Amino acid sequence: MMKFEPYRPALRGIAVALAAGAAGLIFAGCGLVGGGGTSDDNSIRDGSGVITGAGEVGVNALQLGDCFNDTPADEAADITTVDAVPCVDPHDNEVYYLGALPEADYPGEDLVEELVSDQCLTVFDAFAGVAYAESQLEIGYIFPSKGSWTQGDRGYICVVYDVSLNKIQGSMRGRGY
């Protein structure tokens, strides 16, 4: 199981409360490095790997720059895939960073989440072209659970979405949004 969580800084105030309600999805059994998720990719990609046609993409197959829509909360417990769409179309989330945690014994969910959220925040400004505190984007992340960690999963995914939960269109890379 992996979790999709919003970043929850104190400085976002009411916007954080809104975002926390929309982005707290659980991705069950979808490790990025052999943790039980799927590497299936039913989207249509061009020669450079950019999604040009919507389709279901396994969490293990997500690539930098991929865009996808939220999954209904009632289905969240069984998710190993996301509904990927071309970034030129309105969408909920964009993958802006892929990383991996070091090999070690499982440090606990709180520490894993803290490490991932810190890294996602660290790389945010360079991605967005604006400081996080000035941005209209919120940070979310998918990170390994204890179960996927024991299967070798150390991968995590940083995503951005609109702080007001509006659809975004196009890539947010360097837009100063």
C-alpha positions in Angstrom: 0.0 0.0 0.0 1.2 3.5 -0.8 -0.3 6.8 0.3 -1.1 9.9 -1.7 -1.0 12.8 0.7 -1.0 16.6 0.5 1.8 18.6 2.0 0.4 20.4 5.1 2.4 23.5 5.9 1.1 25.8 8.6 1.3 28.8 6.2 -1.4 27.6 3.9 -4.3 28.1 6.4 -7.7 27.4 5.0 -6.4 26.2 1.6 -4.6 23.4 3.3 -7.8 22.2 4.9 -9.5 22.1 1.5 -6.6 20.4 -0.1 -6.3 17.8 2.6 -9.8 16.7 2.0 -9.3 16.2 -1.7 -5.9 14.7 -1.9 -5.8 12.1 0.9 -6.1 9.1 -1.3 -4.7 5.7 -0.5 -3.0 3.7 -3.2 -3.2 0.1 -2.2 -0.3 -2.2 -3.2 1.3 0.0 -5.7 5.0 0.2 -4.9 7.3 1.9 -7.3 10.1 -0.6 -7.1 8.6 -4.0 -7.0 6.1 -3.3 -4.3 3.1 -4.9 -5.9 1.9 -2.1 -8.1 1.4 -2.4 -11.8 3.7 -1.2 -14.6 0.8 -1.3 -17.1 0.4 1.8 -19.2 -2.7 1.9 -21.4 -2.2 5.6 -22.3 -1.0 6.7 -25.7 2.4 8.3 -25.7 4.3 10.0 -28.4 7.9 9.2 -29.3 9.3 11.3 -26.5 7.0 9.6 -23.9 4.5 12.4 -23.5 0.9 11.2 -23.0 -1.2 12.2 -26.0 -4.2 10.0 -25.3 -5.9 9.3 -22.0 -5.6 5.9 -20.4 -5.1 4.0 -17.2 -1.5 4.0 -16.0 0.0 1.9 -13.3 1.7 3.9 -10.5 4.9 2.1 -11.3 4.7 3.4 -14.9 4.2 7.1 -14.0 6.8 9.3 -15.6 8.1 12.8 -14.9 5.6 15.3 -16.4 2.6 12.8 -16.5 -0.8 14.3 -15.6 -3.7 12.4 -14.0 -7.0 12.9 -12.4 -8.1 12.2 -8.9 -9.8 8.9 -8.2 -13.1 8.8 -6.4 -12.6 8.3 -2.7 -14.8 5.2 -2.6 -12.4 3.4 -4.9 -9.2 4.7 -3.3 -8.4 1.6 -1.2 -8.0 -0.6 -4.3 -6.0 1.7 -6.6 -2.9 0.6 -8.3 -3.4 2.8 -11.3 -4.4 6.4 -12.1 -6.4 7.9 -14.9 -3.7 9.6 -16.9 -4.6 12.4 -19.4 -2.6 14.6 -21.7 -1.4 17.6 -19.8 -3.0 19.9 -22.5 -6.4 18.7 -21.2 -7.8 19.9 -17.8 -6.4 17.6 -15.0 -6.0 17.4 -11.3 -2.4 16.4 -10.8 1.0 16.6 -12.5 4.1 14.5 -11.6 7.0 16.9 -11.1 9.6 14.7 -9.3 10.5 11.1 -9.0 12.8 9.9 -6.2 13.8 7.0 -4.1 14.6 6.7 -0.4 17.8 4.9 0.7 17.9 1.2 1.6 17.3 0.8 5.3 15.0 -0.8 7.7 11.5 0.7 7.6 11.6 3.9 9.7 7.9 4.2 10.2 5.2 5.9 8.2 5.6 9.3 9.9 9.4 9.5 9.1 8.9 8.2 5.5 6.2 10.8 4.9 8.4 13.5 6.5 11.4 12.6 4.3 9.3 12.6 1.1 7.4 15.8 1.9 10.7 17.6 2.7 12.2 16.4 -0.6 9.1 17.4 -2.6 9.2 20.9 -1.0 13.0 21.2 -1.7 12.5 20.7 -5.5 9.3 22.6 -5.8 10.6 26.1 -6.4 12.9 25.0 -9.3 10.0 23.2 -10.9 7.3 25.8 -10.5 9.5 28.9 -11.1 8.1 30.5 -7.9 8.6 30.0 -4.2 6.1 27.6 -2.7 4.8 30.3 -0.3 3.8 32.5 -3.3 2.5 29.7 -5.5 -1.1 28.7 -6.2 0.0 25.1 -6.4 -0.2 22.6 -3.6 2.2 19.6 -3.2 1.1 16.0 -2.9 3.1 12.8 -2.9 2.9 9.1 -3.2 5.2 7.2 -0.9 5.8 3.6 0.2 3.9 2.0 3.0 5.4 -0.6 5.4 4.0 -3.4 3.2 5.6 -2.1 0.0 8.8 -1.2 1.8 9.3 -4.8 2.8 8.9 -5.8 -0.8 11.8 -3.4 -1.8 9.8 -0.3 -2.6 11.7 2.9 -1.9 10.3 5.1 -4.7 8.1 8.1 -4.3 6.4 10.6 -6.6 5.9 14.3 -6.0 2.8 15.9 -7.6 1.3 19.4 -7.8 -2.3 20.4 -8.0 -4.2 23.7 -7.7 -4.5 24.9 -4.1 -8.2 25.7 -4.7 -8.8 22.3 -6.2 -9.5 23.7 -9.6 -8.4 21.7 -12.6 -5.1 22.8 -14.1 -4.2 22.8 -17.8 -0.9 22.4 -19.4 2.3 21.7 -17.5 2.9 23.8 -14.4 6.7 23.6 -15.0 8.3 27.1 -14.8 4.9 28.9 -15.0 5.3 30.8 -11.8 1.8 29.8 -10.8 
